[in-house]
Amino acid sequence: MESLSEALGNWRNLSFARRAEQKTKLLLEDPLVQKLRAAHPELDDQTVKLHMNKLYQYVTEHRNCSNCPGLELCPNDFEGHYTMLAVDTSGDRTYIHDRKVSCRKLIAKEAQDTIRSRIRSFYIDNAALTHGYSTDEIVDIDPDRVEAVGAILKYIRRTQDEGLQKQGLYLVGPFGTGKTFLMCYMLYQLAKSGRTGVIVYMPDFVEDLKSMFAEPQQMKETIELLKETDLLVFDDIGAENLSPWVRDHVMGAILNYRMNRKPTFFTSNHEPDELEKHFSFTSKDGDEEYKGQRIMDRIRPFVDVIVVNGSNKRGRAGS
């Protein structure tokens, strides 16, 4: 007579076997498995049973993808990947091979990361650099600046069609009309075409340069980056607390290198003539008109001036 423990063990084994049989039956009835077998009649029952783990992974991950909770919450074994199966016959035996494939969301994310990696920002909010806006969106934000938007879109298309331009843009307009945003939009669009870009917020950048005196290598690398990047934006130029050294040895060197080579862009609340006055005066040396003219000779001939009208949108999302 079998003991109680033996009886319980046999019951558990029987129960497990039934559950396994039921899972196998459900798996074989799954539309994905049936479609695979219909495409490969050489898959006999024995081969299918030998590869049940691969089939289970295949069905489970495709079901997860059909109800995708988002890349960050991906339940699959490898985030952003799902299992694909291939059938191969060698001699008189058939095999099922599995491989991991990137999903569309991961491919899109990697493409976005590649675009963003081409753009560097110094002291600029990254929001506008990490979101692709449509043409309609940037026009609808403020119809008063539609002319400026049109000029920037034209510049983007020309660069995409003809390659890097030597001429840059000078965006001028009242405080908060979205000049920085429009430059970030341009950088983003051209980064998709493989162009590198840097945008520098001038007031903070000039202050930070002072701390780089103690780190000459960092300063050298920063200046080289600004010289060599495809697209360089000096944001809010004219608002910085200028020193003769920054004007002559940093701005002068960068602009002198880039002119006739690569385009430089500016946003400012000052018209070019007003900016010249700003460059002509420093708190240390006072009025140096010829040095202001010298800097502007490296700006004026190499930019098209675009007036950005509109209301103050500072603080609004996507401005």
Secondary structure as a PSIPRED ss2 file (coil, helix, strand):
# PSIPRED VFORMAT (PSIPRED V4.0)

   1 M C   1.000  0.000  0.000
   2 E C   1.000  0.000  0.000
   3 S C   1.000  0.000  0.000
   4 L H   0.000  1.000  0.000
   5 S H   0.000  1.000  0.000
   6 E H   0.000  1.000  0.000
   7 A H   0.000  1.000  0.000
   8 L H   0.000  1.000  0.000
   9 G H   0.000  1.000  0.000
  10 N H   0.000  1.000  0.000
  11 W H   0.000  1.000  0.000
  12 R H   0.000  1.000  0.000
  13 N H   0.000  1.000  0.000
  14 L H   0.000  1.000  0.000
  15 S H   0.000  1.000  0.000
  16 F H   0.000  1.000  0.000
  17 A H   0.000  1.000  0.000
  18 R H   0.000  1.000  0.000
  19 R H   0.000  1.000  0.000
  20 A H   0.000  1.000  0.000
  21 E H   0.000  1.000  0.000
  22 Q H   0.000  1.000  0.000
  23 K H   0.000  1.000  0.000
  24 T H   0.000  1.000  0.000
  25 K H   0.000  1.000  0.000
  26 L H   0.000  1.000  0.000
  27 L H   0.000  1.000  0.000
  28 L H   0.000  1.000  0.000
  29 E H   0.000  1.000  0.000
  30 D C   1.000  0.000  0.000
  31 P H   0.000  1.000  0.000
  32 L H   0.000  1.000  0.000
  33 V H   0.000  1.000  0.000
  34 Q H   0.000  1.000  0.000
  35 K H   0.000  1.000  0.000
  36 L H   0.000  1.000  0.000
  37 R H   0.000  1.000  0.000
  38 A H   0.000  1.000  0.000
  39 A H   0.000  1.000  0.000
  40 H C   1.000  0.000  0.000
  41 P C   1.000  0.000  0.000
  42 E C   1.000  0.000  0.000
  43 L C   1.000  0.000  0.000
  44 D C   1.000  0.000  0.000
  45 D H   0.000  1.000  0.000
  46 Q H   0.000  1.000  0.000
  47 T H   0.000  1.000  0.000
  48 V H   0.000  1.000  0.000
  49 K H   0.000  1.000  0.000
  50 L H   0.000  1.000  0.000
  51 H C   1.000  0.000  0.000
  52 M H   0.000  1.000  0.000
  53 N H   0.000  1.000  0.000
  54 K H   0.000  1.000  0.000
  55 L H   0.000  1.000  0.000
  56 Y H   0.000  1.000  0.000
  57 Q H   0.000  1.000  0.000
  58 Y H   0.000  1.000  0.000
  59 V H   0.000  1.000  0.000
  60 T H   0.000  1.000  0.000
  61 E H   0.000  1.000  0.000
  62 H H   0.000  1.000  0.000
  63 R H   0.000  1.000  0.000
  64 N H   0.000  1.000  0.000
  65 C H   0.000  1.000  0.000
  66 S H   0.000  1.000  0.000
  67 N C   1.000  0.000  0.000
  68 C C   1.000  0.000  0.000
  69 P C   1.000  0.000  0.000
  70 G C   1.000  0.000  0.000
  71 L H   0.000  1.000  0.000
  72 E H   0.000  1.000  0.000
  73 L H   0.000  1.000  0.000
  74 C C   1.000  0.000  0.000
  75 P C   1.000  0.000  0.000
  76 N C   1.000  0.000  0.000
  77 D C   1.000  0.000  0.000
  78 F C   1.000  0.000  0.000
  79 E C   1.000  0.000  0.000
  80 G C   1.000  0.000  0.000
  81 H E   0.000  0.000  1.000
  82 Y E   0.000  0.000  1.000
  83 T E   0.000  0.000  1.000
  84 M E   0.000  0.000  1.000
  85 L E   0.000  0.000  1.000
  86 A E   0.000  0.000  1.000
  87 V E   0.000  0.000  1.000
  88 D E   0.000  0.000  1.000
  89 T E   0.000  0.000  1.000
  90 S E   0.000  0.000  1.000
  91 G C   1.000  0.000  0.000
  92 D C   1.000  0.000  0.000
  93 R E   0.000  0.000  1.000
  94 T E   0.000  0.000  1.000
  95 Y E   0.000  0.000  1.000
  96 I E   0.000  0.000  1.000
  97 H E   0.000  0.000  1.000
  98 D E   0.000  0.000  1.000
  99 R E   0.000  0.000  1.000
 100 K E   0.000  0.000  1.000
 101 V E   0.000  0.000  1.000
 102 S E   0.000  0.000  1.000
 103 C C   1.000  0.000  0.000
 104 R H   0.000  1.000  0.000
 105 K H   0.000  1.000  0.000
 106 L H   0.000  1.000  0.000
 107 I H   0.000  1.000  0.000
 108 A H   0.000  1.000  0.000
 109 K H   0.000  1.000  0.000
 110 E H   0.000  1.000  0.000
 111 A H   0.000  1.000  0.000
 112 Q H   0.000  1.000  0.000
 113 D H   0.000  1.000  0.000
 114 T H   0.000  1.000  0.000
 115 I H   0.000  1.000  0.000
 116 R H   0.000  1.000  0.000
 117 S H   0.000  1.000  0.000
 118 R C   1.000  0.000  0.000
 119 I E   0.000  0.000  1.000
 120 R E   0.000  0.000  1.000
 121 S E   0.000  0.000  1.000
 122 F E   0.000  0.000  1.000
 123 Y C   1.000  0.000  0.000
 124 I C   1.000  0.000  0.000
 125 D C   1.000  0.000  0.000
 126 N H   0.000  1.000  0.000
 127 A H   0.000  1.000  0.000
 128 A H   0.000  1.000  0.000
 129 L H   0.000  1.000  0.000
 130 T C   1.000  0.000  0.000
 131 H C   1.000  0.000  0.000
 132 G C   1.000  0.000  0.000
 133 Y C   1.000  0.000  0.000
 134 S C   1.000  0.000  0.000
 135 T H   0.000  1.000  0.000
 136 D H   0.000  1.000  0.000
 137 E H   0.000  1.000  0.000
 138 I H   0.000  1.000  0.000
 139 V H   0.000  1.000  0.000
 140 D H   0.000  1.000  0.000
 141 I C   1.000  0.000  0.000
 142 D C   1.000  0.000  0.000
 143 P H   0.000  1.000  0.000
 144 D H   0.000  1.000  0.000
 145 R H   0.000  1.000  0.000
 146 V H   0.000  1.000  0.000
 147 E H   0.000  1.000  0.000
 148 A H   0.000  1.000  0.000
 149 V H   0.000  1.000  0.000
 150 G H   0.000  1.000  0.000
 151 A H   0.000  1.000  0.000
 152 I H   0.000  1.000  0.000
 153 L H   0.000  1.000  0.000
 154 K H   0.000  1.000  0.000
 155 Y H   0.000  1.000  0.000
 156 I H   0.000  1.000  0.000
 157 R H   0.000  1.000  0.000
 158 R H   0.000  1.000  0.000
 159 T H   0.000  1.000  0.000
 160 Q H   0.000  1.000  0.000
 161 D H   0.000  1.000  0.000
 162 E H   0.000  1.000  0.000
 163 G C   1.000  0.000  0.000
 164 L C   1.000  0.000  0.000
 165 Q C   1.000  0.000  0.000
 166 K C   1.000  0.000  0.000
 167 Q C   1.000  0.000  0.000
 168 G E   0.000  0.000  1.000
 169 L E   0.000  0.000  1.000
 170 Y E   0.000  0.000  1.000
 171 L E   0.000  0.000  1.000
 172 V E   0.000  0.000  1.000
 173 G C   1.000  0.000  0.000
 174 P C   1.000  0.000  0.000
 175 F C   1.000  0.000  0.000
 176 G C   1.000  0.000  0.000
 177 T C   1.000  0.000  0.000
 178 G C   1.000  0.000  0.000
 179 K H   0.000  1.000  0.000
 180 T H   0.000  1.000  0.000
 181 F H   0.000  1.000  0.000
 182 L H   0.000  1.000  0.000
 183 M H   0.000  1.000  0.000
 184 C H   0.000  1.000  0.000
 185 Y H   0.000  1.000  0.000
 186 M H   0.000  1.000  0.000
 187 L H   0.000  1.000  0.000
 188 Y H   0.000  1.000  0.000
 189 Q H   0.000  1.000  0.000
 190 L H   0.000  1.000  0.000
 191 A H   0.000  1.000  0.000
 192 K C   1.000  0.000  0.000
 193 S C   1.000  0.000  0.000
 194 G C   1.000  0.000  0.000
 195 R C   1.000  0.000  0.000
 196 T C   1.000  0.000  0.000
 197 G E   0.000  0.000  1.000
 198 V E   0.000  0.000  1.000
 199 I E   0.000  0.000  1.000
 200 V E   0.000  0.000  1.000
 201 Y E   0.000  0.000  1.000
 202 M H   0.000  1.000  0.000
 203 P H   0.000  1.000  0.000
 204 D H   0.000  1.000  0.000
 205 F H   0.000  1.000  0.000
 206 V H   0.000  1.000  0.000
 207 E H   0.000  1.000  0.000
 208 D H   0.000  1.000  0.000
 209 L H   0.000  1.000  0.000
 210 K H   0.000  1.000  0.000
 211 S H   0.000  1.000  0.000
 212 M H   0.000  1.000  0.000
 213 F H   0.000  1.000  0.000
 214 A H   0.000  1.000  0.000
 215 E C   1.000  0.000  0.000
 216 P H   0.000  1.000  0.000
 217 Q H   0.000  1.000  0.000
 218 Q H   0.000  1.000  0.000
 219 M H   0.000  1.000  0.000
 220 K H   0.000  1.000  0.000
 221 E H   0.000  1.000  0.000
 222 T H   0.000  1.000  0.000
 223 I H   0.000  1.000  0.000
 224 E H   0.000  1.000  0.000
 225 L H   0.000  1.000  0.000
 226 L H   0.000  1.000  0.000
 227 K H   0.000  1.000  0.000
 228 E H   0.000  1.000  0.000
 229 T C   1.000  0.000  0.000
 230 D C   1.000  0.000  0.000
 231 L E   0.000  0.000  1.000
 232 L E   0.000  0.000  1.000
 233 V E   0.000  0.000  1.000
 234 F E   0.000  0.000  1.000
 235 D E   0.000  0.000  1.000
 236 D C   1.000  0.000  0.000
 237 I C   1.000  0.000  0.000
 238 G C   1.000  0.000  0.000
 239 A C   1.000  0.000  0.000
 240 E C   1.000  0.000  0.000
 241 N C   1.000  0.000  0.000
 242 L C   1.000  0.000  0.000
 243 S C   1.000  0.000  0.000
 244 P H   0.000  1.000  0.000
 245 W H   0.000  1.000  0.000
 246 V H   0.000  1.000  0.000
 247 R H   0.000  1.000  0.000
 248 D H   0.000  1.000  0.000
 249 H H   0.000  1.000  0.000
 250 V H   0.000  1.000  0.000
 251 M H   0.000  1.000  0.000
 252 G H   0.000  1.000  0.000
 253 A H   0.000  1.000  0.000
 254 I H   0.000  1.000  0.000
 255 L H   0.000  1.000  0.000
 256 N H   0.000  1.000  0.000
 257 Y H   0.000  1.000  0.000
 258 R H   0.000  1.000  0.000
 259 M C   1.000  0.000  0.000
 260 N C   1.000  0.000  0.000
 261 R C   1.000  0.000  0.000
 262 K C   1.000  0.000  0.000
 263 P C   1.000  0.000  0.000
 264 T E   0.000  0.000  1.000
 265 F E   0.000  0.000  1.000
 266 F E   0.000  0.000  1.000
 267 T E   0.000  0.000  1.000
 268 S E   0.000  0.000  1.000
 269 N C   1.000  0.000  0.000
 270 H C   1.000  0.000  0.000
 271 E C   1.000  0.000  0.000
 272 P H   0.000  1.000  0.000
 273 D H   0.000  1.000  0.000
 274 E H   0.000  1.000  0.000
 275 L H   0.000  1.000  0.000
 276 E H   0.000  1.000  0.000
 277 K H   0.000  1.000  0.000
 278 H H   0.000  1.000  0.000
 279 F H   0.000  1.000  0.000
 280 S H   0.000  1.000  0.000
 281 F E   0.000  0.000  1.000
 282 T E   0.000  0.000  1.000
 283 S C   1.000  0.000  0.000
 284 K C   1.000  0.000  0.000
 285 D C   1.000  0.000  0.000
 286 G E   0.000  0.000  1.000
 287 D E   0.000  0.000  1.000
 288 E C   1.000  0.000  0.000
 289 E H   0.000  1.000  0.000
 290 Y H   0.000  1.000  0.000
 291 K H   0.000  1.000  0.000
 292 G H   0.000  1.000  0.000
 293 Q H   0.000  1.000  0.000
 294 R H   0.000  1.000  0.000
 295 I H   0.000  1.000  0.000
 296 M H   0.000  1.000  0.000
 297 D C   1.000  0.000  0.000
 298 R C   1.000  0.000  0.000
 299 I C   1.000  0.000  0.000
 300 R H   0.000  1.000  0.000
 301 P H   0.000  1.000  0.000
 302 F H   0.000  1.000  0.000
 303 V E   0.000  0.000  1.000
 304 D E   0.000  0.000  1.000
 305 V E   0.000  0.000  1.000
 306 I E   0.000  0.000  1.000
 307 V E   0.000  0.000  1.000
 308 V C   1.000  0.000  0.000
 309 N C   1.000  0.000  0.000
 310 G C   1.000  0.000  0.000
 311 S C   1.000  0.000  0.000
 312 N C   1.000  0.000  0.000
 313 K C   1.000  0.000  0.000
 314 R C   1.000  0.000  0.000
 315 G C   1.000  0.000  0.000
 316 R C   1.000  0.000  0.000
 317 A C   1.000  0.000  0.000
 318 G C   1.000  0.000  0.000
 319 S C   1.000  0.000  0.000
